[in-house]
Amino acid sequence: MNREYLRWHSPRLHRDMELLVFGHAGAKVLMFPTREGRFWEYERLGLVESLAGKLEAGQLQLYCIEGLAAETFYGFDRHPAERIHRHAAFEDYILNEVLPLMASRNAHDCTIVHGCSLGAFQAASLVFRHPHLFRKLVAFSGRYDLTIKVESFGDLFDGYYDNTVYFHTPTHFLPGLDGGFQLEKLRQLEIVLTIGEADPFLDNNHYLSRLLSEKQVGHHLHVWEGRAHRAGAWRKMAALYI
């Protein structure tokens, strides 16, 4: 299986950024790690191995990136306004550095975005904001509103709220979409959401599913038995849904 390590200095983030590429051809998959994960997380957790057959057959090519959680949503040494604006800069890096890199290396017309846990939020936020750039979203165990408190998971903005938080939070801005280009492109996407029936974000996933249905956006919400917020479940999900 092809495996490549890439690193460059990002002019948008003003720091070096790293990523791993797996596979040589096929649909491109942009992969966001979990909160504490790095660009090598999905290799370590076995998700890459769960896709080995598709990678070796040239059906998929994975681009595993940094998530910058410690500088954005979990950067509690920063003011919440700085956290969300750092996330906006991270999105700018994805759009203007990572996606062009992927396009230059692979001309396949399908780009999939994937993430687990916090990575699922990042994946969904990116895809729902820029649906014209992608063909498929695959999100596992996500919380799609970082302002809500669930079990030990608190409001990541400490009560702070502004337009940037609003426009990067899927369950906040989706209700306001009324026709137009963005909603039209959302309806053309393939969207797969998964959650465990005992997972803390089950209700939030059902709420996102209802919002999508109200906007006539097709999607699949798969509820797994028990608690599925773990690597073993994600490996099985990846083999089935990516």
Phi, psi and omega in degrees: 000132177293133177222125181229142175252130180233146179209137174206164178273120182277120177290341180275329181257348178059043177198163175287141177233143184237155173203162175242141176244131177237135180095167186238348185195178176097187178301137182274136180238114175273120189242118178267132180283176176284182184306312184261005184277159175246184182295342180263004187300314186288338171289315181294322182280351177093004178292324177297316180297325180294342179253011187303319181300315180290326178292314181291332179277358180076022179272331182224152170225121185264139173238101185263114189250170170288153179254341178058031182301323182290343178258349184243256189294330180253018177272070189290353173280355180252154174296146180306325178297322179290324179299311184289328178287331173292323175296321178298322176294323177297318176299320178300319176299316179299310185293322190251354177236309184287310181298318175298323175300313180300317180295325181288335182262343187208117185272004180303141187275359181251124172241124179255144175240132185224150173194157176241141177058237178301326177299331176293319175300311182299319179296313182294316179302315180297311184292316181292333178279330184228057188295339181291345183269351191227164178245336187206142173240130176232109188235124182250130169058042185268154166247117189261013173216104184279002177267349182273156178252124180223121182050237182272001182268118183261180174291115185284357177247007174053038179088350179287145180208136174209183183296329180292319174299313181304309187282354174252003182252108187308314184285353176267313186274339180301316180301334182277352179285127182222091183071195177085177187298315185298313180292322177302315181288326176301322181290347179265353183280155164264123184236125179236121176242139175229150180200150176273148182294341177253011181281150183295336185259019181302310182299321180295325176293319177297322179295314177300319179300318178296318179299316179296318179297319179298329179268007179059039176260114181294143180193168176235126173249113181257119178259117183269156180292140174071208180262116187250012180275068185198160187297320182300317177291319181297324178298316179293319178298317181301316180298328183276321196247343179270000000 
